[in-house]
Amino acid sequence: SSAGQNPGVNTPSGRDLPRRFPSLHEAPPACARLALALQKSLEDLGVRRGERLLLAVSGGADSVALASLCALLRERFPLKLGMLACDHGLRPESAAEVRFVQALGELLDIPCETCALTIPKDGAGIEERARKARYRALEDARRRAKARYMVLAHHAKDLAEDIVMRLMRGTGWPGLGGMAQKDEERHILRPLLFVEPGELRDFLQELGIPHCEDPSNQDTRYLRNRVRHTLLPLLERENPGLLASLQGLALLAREDTAFFEEQLGPVLALCRLEENCGTVTMALPEKMVRGLAPSLSLRLYLKLVHRMNREGVAGQARSGTLFGIDQALRKAQRPRTFQLPGGISLTLTGKELVLQGKKTGQGAYETGIVINRKNR
């Protein structure tokens, strides 16, 4: 281990990488097939030849495989690629992992930026704070690079974990189907979402490309790790085809999401948005909302809360409150005001459905961007 790292963690360096990266024609057949499957996934998601994409690369097996697969496709399916590696500063080996990703970028001939995040370590929810900081840094880098999408290396096991965690939180349909392959609003693609993680590790082993192992992934103090190491293995013992079943659930959810989006589009187009002295207000005609079936109006309230979140208001929506709003909408008593967790109020005035909330800022972290000039 390098100086300053955990003694039990062996982080690879640039010296551990092969001296040369093969072309698609030189790659082993299984590696070439996986690369071609990635090309099909990207094309199905609407990526065009010559598109500019930003790859999120942590140094772990999944993201190293993603970057290597994209590099293999360079001649057959040319893309303008960039990479971003974030140093969260939460583990002793994180700086060495970023250096490894920079060396990987040199091998693959993909420009690599590094991003140093400052995340307060005190208090609960440090994983969530780190995740938000990372996504913010990725979005900043995507805009600088003028990339259409940021590409993440989530795979079939990540999808399964996400579905189980959503089930535990009581997420409704179709959100229960898990993370989306394509999130147009957040400029996110997950082209490996239906690929088994073992395929990605086998791919790296075939090409002799090492990867980093994050020891915190074994720490069962975190919910995701308890789901990964305890709950999912139990469920897979009951149903060995669990991953395939959950992938089917995700595909059904994707189709239903598209249907609800189409149905709610004309209503959301009437939404009035105002901001005054840090207070965000959204309003819709009550008559329009009252004419919707409950299956649509309940999803509408949730979408309005999410839209408030995007405007900087940190509110949440609980199912009990949403059902209460919908019942009140169809009764005569006005005005009625509901308080949602996080500071959003929803008022039925008799003419309009009005949401209000105060902006909360960008969150308690800072990001610093250091461009790796050697690899540009």
C-alpha positions in Angstrom: 0.0 0.0 0.0 1.1 3.5 -0.6 2.0 5.8 2.3 -1.1 7.2 4.1 -3.4 4.4 2.9 -5.3 1.8 4.9 -2.8 -1.0 5.5 -5.2 -3.7 4.2 -6.0 -1.8 1.0 -3.9 -2.4 -2.1 -4.7 0.5 -4.5 -3.4 -0.1 -8.1 -1.3 2.6 -9.7 -0.4 3.5 -13.3 2.4 1.0 -13.2 -0.1 -1.8 -12.8 -1.9 -0.9 -16.1 -1.0 -2.6 -19.4 1.4 -0.7 -21.6 -1.0 -0.7 -24.5 -4.8 -0.8 -24.9 -6.1 -3.1 -27.7 -8.3 -2.2 -30.6 -11.8 -3.8 -30.9 -10.4 -6.3 -33.5 -7.6 -7.3 -31.1 -9.7 -7.7 -28.0 -10.8 -11.2 -26.9 -14.2 -12.2 -28.4 -16.1 -12.0 -25.1 -14.7 -8.4 -24.6 -15.7 -7.4 -28.1 -19.2 -8.8 -27.7 -19.7 -6.8 -24.4 -18.4 -3.6 -26.2 -20.9 -4.2 -29.0 -23.7 -4.6 -26.5 -22.7 -1.3 -25.0 -22.9 0.3 -28.4 -26.4 -1.0 -28.9 -27.5 0.3 -25.5 -26.1 3.7 -26.2 -27.8 3.8 -29.6 -31.1 2.7 -28.0 -30.7 5.5 -25.5 -30.4 8.0 -28.4 -26.6 8.6 -28.4 -25.4 9.6 -31.8 -21.9 9.1 -33.4 -19.6 11.9 -32.4 -21.6 12.8 -29.3 -19.8 14.4 -26.4 -20.2 12.4 -23.2 -18.7 12.7 -19.7 -17.9 9.4 -17.9 -18.0 9.2 -14.1 -15.0 7.1 -13.2 -14.3 6.3 -9.5 -11.6 3.6 -10.1 -13.9 0.8 -9.1 -14.5 -2.2 -11.4 -17.7 -1.0 -12.9 -16.6 2.5 -13.9 -13.2 1.3 -15.1 -15.0 -1.2 -17.3 -17.3 1.5 -18.6 -14.4 3.7 -19.7 -12.5 0.8 -21.2 -15.6 -0.4 -23.2 -16.1 3.1 -24.5 -12.5 3.3 -25.6 -12.8 -0.1 -27.3 -15.7 1.3 -29.4 -13.7 4.4 -30.5 -13.2 3.3 -34.1 -16.5 1.6 -34.7 -18.7 4.1 -32.8 -16.7 7.3 -32.3 -17.5 9.5 -29.3 -16.0 12.6 -27.8 -15.2 11.3 -24.3 -14.1 12.9 -21.1 -13.7 11.5 -17.6 -14.2 12.9 -14.1 -12.8 11.4 -10.9 -13.9 12.8 -7.6 -11.8 12.6 -4.4 -14.3 12.7 -1.6 -11.5 12.9 1.0 -13.3 10.4 3.2 -10.8 7.5 3.0 -7.0 7.5 3.2 -6.6 5.8 -0.2 -9.0 8.2 -2.1 -6.2 10.4 -3.5 -4.3 7.3 -4.8 -7.5 6.1 -6.5 -7.9 9.4 -8.4 -4.2 9.2 -9.5 -5.0 5.7 -10.8 -8.0 7.0 -12.8 -5.8 9.7 -14.3 -3.3 7.0 -15.4 -6.2 5.0 -16.8 -7.3 8.1 -18.8 -3.8 8.3 -20.3 -3.9 4.6 -21.3 -7.3 5.0 -22.9 -6.5 8.4 -24.4 -9.5 9.9 -22.7 -9.1 13.4 -21.1 -9.5 13.2 -17.3 -10.4 15.9 -14.8 -10.1 15.4 -11.0 -12.5 17.0 -8.5 -11.7 17.5 -4.9 -14.8 17.6 -2.6 -14.9 18.9 0.9 -17.7 17.1 2.8 -18.3 17.6 6.5 -17.8 14.3 8.3 -19.9 15.1 11.3 -23.5 13.9 11.6 -25.6 11.2 10.0 -26.2 10.8 6.3 -22.6 11.2 5.1 -23.1 8.8 2.2 -26.0 10.9 0.9 -24.1 14.2 1.3 -21.2 12.7 -0.6 -23.5 11.5 -3.3 -25.1 14.9 -3.7 -21.7 16.6 -3.8 -20.5 14.1 -6.5 -23.6 14.6 -8.7 -23.2 18.4 -8.4 -19.5 18.1 -9.4 -20.5 15.9 -12.4 -23.1 18.3 -13.6 -20.6 21.2 -13.3 -18.1 19.2 -15.3 -20.7 18.2 -17.9 -21.6 21.8 -18.5 -18.0 22.9 -18.8 -17.3 20.1 -21.3 -20.5 20.9 -23.2 -21.4 17.2 -23.0 -24.9 16.1 -23.6 -24.9 13.5 -20.9 -23.0 12.2 -17.9 -22.6 8.4 -18.1 -22.7 6.3 -15.0 -21.7 2.7 -14.6 -24.7 1.4 -12.6 -25.4 -2.3 -13.4 -28.0 -5.0 -12.8 -27.1 -5.5 -9.1 -27.2 -1.8 -8.4 -30.7 -1.7 -10.0 -31.8 -4.6 -7.8 -30.5 -2.9 -4.7 -32.2 0.3 -5.6 -35.6 -1.4 -6.1 -35.4 -3.2 -2.8 -34.5 0.1 -1.0 -37.4 1.9 -2.7 -39.7 -0.9 -1.6 -38.5 -0.4 2.0 -39.3 3.3 1.7 -42.8 2.7 0.4 -42.1 4.2 -3.1 -45.2 4.0 -5.3 -45.5 2.8 -8.9 -43.8 3.4 -11.3 -40.9 4.8 -9.2 -40.7 1.4 -7.5 -39.1 0.2 -10.8 -35.8 1.7 -9.7 -33.3 4.1 -11.3 -33.9 5.0 -14.9 -31.5 4.1 -17.8 -32.0 7.6 -19.1 -32.8 10.7 -17.1 -33.2 13.6 -19.5 -33.8 16.2 -16.8 -30.6 15.4 -15.0 -28.6 14.5 -18.2 -27.8 11.0 -17.0 -27.3 7.8 -18.9 -26.8 4.3 -17.4 -26.1 2.1 -20.4 -24.9 -0.9 -18.3 -28.0 -1.0 -16.2 -29.0 -4.5 -17.4 -25.4 -6.0 -17.4 -24.4 -8.4 -14.6 -21.4 -7.1 -12.6 -19.6 -10.4 -13.0 -19.4 -9.7 -16.8 -17.7 -6.4 -16.1 -15.1 -7.9 -13.8 -14.5 -10.8 -16.3 -14.0 -8.1 -19.0 -11.3 -6.3 -17.0 -9.6 -9.6 -16.1 -9.4 -10.6 -19.8 -7.7 -7.3 -20.7 -5.4 -7.3 -17.7 -6.8 -4.0 -16.3 -6.8 -3.6 -12.5 -9.4 -1.7 -10.5 -9.7 -0.2 -7.0 -11.7 -1.9 -4.2 -13.5 0.5 -1.8 -13.4 -1.2 1.7 -16.4 0.9 2.8 -18.6 -1.2 0.4 -18.3 -4.0 3.0 -19.4 -1.7 6.0 -22.9 -2.9 7.0 -23.5 0.2 9.0 -24.8 1.6 5.7 -28.2 0.6 4.4 -27.1 -0.1 0.9 -24.5 -2.5 2.1 -26.9 -4.3 4.3 -29.2 -4.7 1.3 -26.3 -5.8 -0.9 -24.8 -8.3 1.6 -27.8 -9.5 3.6 -31.2 -8.9 2.0 -30.4 -9.6 -1.7 -28.7 -12.9 -1.0 -31.7 -14.0 1.0 -34.1 -13.1 -1.8 -31.9 -14.7 -4.4 -31.9 -17.9 -2.4 -35.7 -17.9 -2.7 -35.7 -16.9 -6.3 -32.4 -17.5 -8.2 -33.8 -15.5 -11.1 -34.4 -12.4 -9.0 -32.1 -10.1 -10.9 -33.9 -10.9 -14.2 -37.3 -10.5 -12.5 -36.4 -7.1 -11.2 -35.0 -6.1 -14.6 -38.4 -7.0 -16.0 -40.1 -4.8 -13.3 -37.8 -1.9 -14.3 -38.7 -2.3 -18.0 -42.5 -2.3 -17.1 -42.0 0.8 -15.0 -40.2 2.6 -17.8 -43.2 2.0 -20.1 -45.7 3.2 -17.4 -43.6 6.2 -16.6 -43.7 7.3 -20.3 -47.5 6.9 -20.2 -48.0 9.0 -17.1 -45.6 11.7 -18.5 -47.7 11.9 -21.6 -50.9 12.2 -19.7 -49.6 14.9 -17.3 -47.8 16.9 -19.9 -50.8 19.2 -20.8 -51.5 19.8 -17.1 -48.0 20.7 -16.2 -47.8 23.0 -19.1 -50.3 25.2 -17.3 -48.1 25.5 -14.2 -47.3 29.0 -13.2 -43.9 29.5 -11.6 -42.8 32.6 -9.7 -39.9 33.5 -7.4 -39.9 36.5 -5.0 -37.2 37.1 -2.4 -36.2 33.5 -2.2 -39.8 32.2 -2.0 -40.8 29.8 -4.9 -44.5 29.6 -5.8 -46.1 27.2 -8.2 -49.8 27.2 -9.1 -52.2 25.2 -11.2 -56.0 25.6 -11.8 -57.9 23.5 -9.3 -60.5 22.7 -11.9 -57.9 21.1 -14.2 -56.5 18.9 -11.4 -59.9 17.9 -10.0 -60.7 16.5 -13.5 -57.9 14.0 -13.2 -58.3 10.4 -12.0 -56.6 9.9 -8.6 -53.9 7.7 -10.3 -52.9 10.8 -12.2 -53.5 13.6 -9.6 -51.4 11.7 -7.0 -48.5 11.5 -9.4 -49.0 15.2 -10.3 -48.5 16.3 -6.7 -45.3 14.3 -6.5 -44.0 15.8 -9.7 -44.8 19.3 -8.4 -42.8 18.6 -5.2 -39.9 17.3 -7.4 -40.1 20.4 -9.5 -39.9 22.5 -6.3 -36.8 20.5 -5.3 -35.2 21.4 -8.7 -35.9 25.1 -7.9 -33.9 24.8 -4.7 -36.7 24.0 -2.2 -35.8 21.0 0.0 -39.3 19.5 0.5 -40.5 15.9 0.5 -43.8 14.1 -0.1 -45.3 11.4 2.0 -48.0 9.1 0.7 -50.4 9.9 3.6 -50.2 13.6 2.9 -50.7 13.1 -0.8 -53.8 11.0 -0.3 -55.1 13.7 2.1 -54.6 16.4 -0.5 -56.4 14.4 -3.1 -59.4 13.8 -0.8 -59.6 17.5 0.1 -59.4 18.5 -3.5 -62.7 16.7 -4.2 -64.5 18.3 -1.2 -66.0 21.8 -0.9 -64.1 23.1 2.1 -61.7 25.9 1.2 -59.1 27.1 1.8 -57.1 24.0 2.9 -53.4 24.0 3.6 -51.1 21.0 3.9 -47.5 21.1 5.3 -45.1 18.8 3.6 -41.8 17.7 5.2 -39.0 20.0 4.4 -40.9 23.3 4.3 -43.3 23.1 1.4 -46.9 24.2 1.9 -49.7 23.2 -0.5 -52.9 25.3 -0.4 -56.2 24.7 -2.1 -57.6 28.2 -2.6 -60.8 27.3 -4.4 -59.4 28.5 -7.7 -55.8 27.2 -7.6 -53.6 24.6 -6.1 -50.6 26.5 -4.8 -47.2 25.2 -3.6 -44.8 27.5 -1.8 -41.4 27.1 -0.2 -38.2 28.9 0.7 -35.0 28.2 -1.2 -32.4 26.5 0.9 -29.2 27.1 -1.2 -26.9 24.5 -2.7 -26.0 22.4 0.3 -23.2 22.2 2.8 -20.2 21.3 0.7 -17.7 22.9 -1.6 -16.2 21.5 -4.8 -12.8 22.4 -6.3 -12.0 21.4 -9.8 -8.4 20.7 -10.9 -8.0 19.9 -14.6 -5.4 17.3 -15.4 -3.6 19.1 -18.2 -1.3 16.2 -19.1 -4.2 14.2 -20.5 -6.0 16.9 -22.5 
